[in-house]
């Protein structure tokens, strides 16, 4: 009977765990829906900024060709002209229970870090989220200069994320780093994501993507002009673009994390259900065997009398 008591206790414990994992799955699903909604808006905003930046860059190139003007492009686009020092910004989560999500982010960061170090580059790392930090510090503690925790605890706040970005931008503008890369997960679906390193600064885009046979000061059938001037407008749009790109990376990482957590909790719930079924079958088998033994003993005793 002691075996039955142990099995009954274990089944009840697994049922409690199943309730927790099922609730966590629903919470993660709600977080994923919020992140997907933000992602749609952020993507549209970034694409609009990109189109405007390409349009202004196209106009500047046309002025250089037709008027012989040589513009000085913003540093966020031109950079330092060197390729010696790098800053890696690694986005992970502060909490676990999301499968191998954080391990894959850390693995991608280590692969990029090793590649840069093998090339003789100087590399510093900023970890946003403590999980990747905990993995990276085992081997690369000397390269980690800062860790930010709890960024997305109550949701993704644009101002909070830009506060993190400002010191990074300032360090780039002061030529502390030649390149700034961000290592994070890019959302594809609830069960699919792509983790890679992407160049953040200097910003790169192809202004030749804008092809137009209409006058350069006309778009969508309407004429336009710049206030105060094209160069200043271009710098302002580029800065907005970089902030939007940084913010978008956070949203993509948040959606990837919630998708990974939802899938992980779903698997845990399914495993708990399977384990409950197996233990219940075993419990019923032992109980039936015990009842059969007792009945046999009663019948044998009755026959002996």
N, C-alpha and C positions, 0 to 999 in steps of 0.2 A: 504493500500500500504506500510505502514511502516513495516508490517510483512514480505512482500516480500523483502524489502531492507535488513532487518536483516538476512533473510535466504540466500540471495545472497552473502552477506559479509561473512557469516559463511561457506558457501560452498567453496568460494575462499580461505579462510584461511585453511580449511581442505585439499584442493588440494595442497596448498603450503607445508603443513606438510607431505603429502603423498610423494611429490617429495623428501623431505629431508630424510624421513625414507627409501625410496627406494634406494637412493644414499648411505646411511649408510649401508644398507644391502649388497650392492655390494662391498663396501670397506671392510666390515667384511669378506665377502666371499673370497676376495683376500688375506686378512691377514690370514685366516684359511688355504688357500692353501699353503702359504709360511710356516706357522708353521708346517703343515703336512709334507712338504718336509724336513724341518729340523728334524722333529721327526723321520722319517725313517732313516736318516743318523745317528742321535744321538743314536737311539736304536741299530743299527748295530755296532757302535763304542763301546758302553757300553757292548754289548754281547761279542765282541771280547776281551775287557779288562777283563771281568769276566772269560771267558774261560782261558785266560792266567794266571790270578791270581789263579784260581783253579788248573791249571797245576803245577804252582810253589809250591803252598801249598801242593799238592799231593807229589811232589818230596821231599819237606822238611820233610813231615811225614815219607816217606820211608827212608830217611837218619837217622831220629831219631830211627827208628826201627832196621835198619840194621847196623848202625855205632855207635849207642849209643850216638849220639850228641843231646844236648838239646838246641834248638834255642830260642832266646828271640824274641817274635813276636812284631811287631810295636804297638805303643799305640793306633793308630786309629782302631786296631782290638781288642786289649786286654782291652782297656779302663782303668778306675780307679779301677774297681772291686767293686764299690759301686753303689747304686741305690737311691740316696738321692736328687740330684739336677738335674733339667731338663731345657733345653732351647728349646722353641717352635718357629720355624720359620714359619710364616703364610704368604702364597702367595695369594694375591688378586689383584684387578686392581685399577688403579688410576681414572678411568672413570666409569660412570654408563651406563645406557641404555643397560644393558645386562641381563635384567630380574632379577631373584632371585639368580644369580650366586654368588655375593659377600655375600649375606645374608646366603647362604648355607655354604660358606667357614667359615664365622664368627661363624656360629652355630656349625660346626664341631670343630673349635678351642675352643669354650667355653665348649663343651662337654668334650674334652680331658683335658682342663685346670681344670675343676671341678673335674674330676676323679682323677687327680694327686694331687690336693689340698686336696681332701677327704682322700687320702692315706698319707697325711702329708709330701708331697714332697715340696721342694723349686722350684718355677717355675718362669722363666723369659721368656719374649716374645719379639721377633723381628718381626715387621710387615713390609712386603715388599708389598707396595700398600696401599694407604691411606683409601680405602673404608672399609676394615676389621678393620683397626685401629679406624676409627670413630665409629664403632659399639662396639668394645671391650673396648674402653676407658670409656664407660659409667659405666662399673662395674669393670673393671680390669685395670684401669689406672696405679695403683701402680706396676703392673707386666710388663708393657711395657717399655723396656729400650731403644728401638731404632725404628725408622721408616725410610724406604727408599722409596722415591717416584720417579716416572718417569723413572724407570729402563728400561722398554720396550717401551719407547716413540717412538723411531726410529727403532725398531727391537731388536731382542735378540742378544746382543753382548757377546761373550764368556768371553773376558777379563774383561768387566764391571761386569759380574756376579761373576767371580772368585775373583774380588776385594772385593765384598760383602762377599764371602765365607771365605777369609783368616782370618779376625778377629774371625769368628766363630770357625774355626779350631784351631787357636791359643788359644782361651779360653778353648777349650776342651783339648788341649795338656798341658795346665797349670793347669789342674784339677779343673777349675772353675765350670765345669758342668760334671756330670757323664754320661748323655745321651743327645743327640741332636736329636730332632724329627722335621720333616717338615710336615706341614698341608697344603695340596694343592689339586687341582683337577687333576684327571688323565683322559685323553681324551679317549673316546670310539668311539663316532661318533659326528656329528654336533649337534645332539639333545640329546646325552647321555654322561654322565660323572660320575666319582666316586670320591667323596671328602672324604679323610681320612687322618689320621696321620700315618706317616711311619718313622721308625727309620733310621736316617742318620749316626750317630756316637754313639758307635763304630760300624764299618761295620761288617756285619754278612753274611756269605755265607757258603755253604757246600762244602768243598774241596773233599768230597767223591763222588761228582757228576762225577768226572773223574775216570773212570774204564778202565784199560788198561792191556792187556795181553802181550804187547810189552815192550821192555826195557824202563825204565823211561826217558832215554835221547833220545827217538825216538818218532817222531810224524809225521803223514802224509807220512810215508815212508822215512823220512829224519832224520838224527841224528842232535842233537843240544846240545849246551853247554851254560853256563851262564857267562857273563862278566859284572862286576867283580866277583860277587858271588850271590848265590841264595837268601840269606837273604836281601841283598841290593836291588836286583831286585824285590823281593816281596814287600818291602816297597814302592818302586817307583811305581809299578803297582797299589798297593792299593790306593796311593794318587791320581793317575790319575783316578782310578775308582770312588772315592768319588767326585772329581770335575765333572766328567762326569755325575754322578747321580744327583748332585745338578743342573747342567746345564739342564739335561733332565727334571727335575721337573719344571723348568721355561718354557721350551718348551711345556710341557703337559698343564701347567696352561694357557699359552698364547693361545694354540689351543682351550682349553675349553672356555676361555673368548670370543674368536672370534666366536666360534660356538654358544654360548649363545646369543651374540649380534646379530648375523645373524638371529637366530630364533626369537628373540625379535622384531627386526626391520621388519621381514617378517610378524609377527602377527600384528604389528602396521600398516603396509601398507594395510593388508587385512581389518583391522578394519576401516581404513580411507576410503577404497573403499566402504565398507558396509554403513558407515555413509553418504558418499556422495550420494549413491543411495537412501537412505531413505529420506535425506533432499531434493534431487532433485524431488523425487516423491511428497513430501509434498509441495514444491515450485510450482510445476506444478498444483497440486490440488487447491491451494489457488489462483493461477493466473487464472485458468480456472473458478473458482467460481466468481472471480472479473469480468472477461469478461462477464460471463453469467448475472450477476447482472446489468452491464452497458447496455447490450443489452435489458434486460427486461425493464429497465427504459426508454430507447429510444423508444421502441415499445409502452409502456404505454403512454408516452408523445405524440407520433404521433396519437394514437387512441383518446386521449383526445381532440386533435385539430380537 
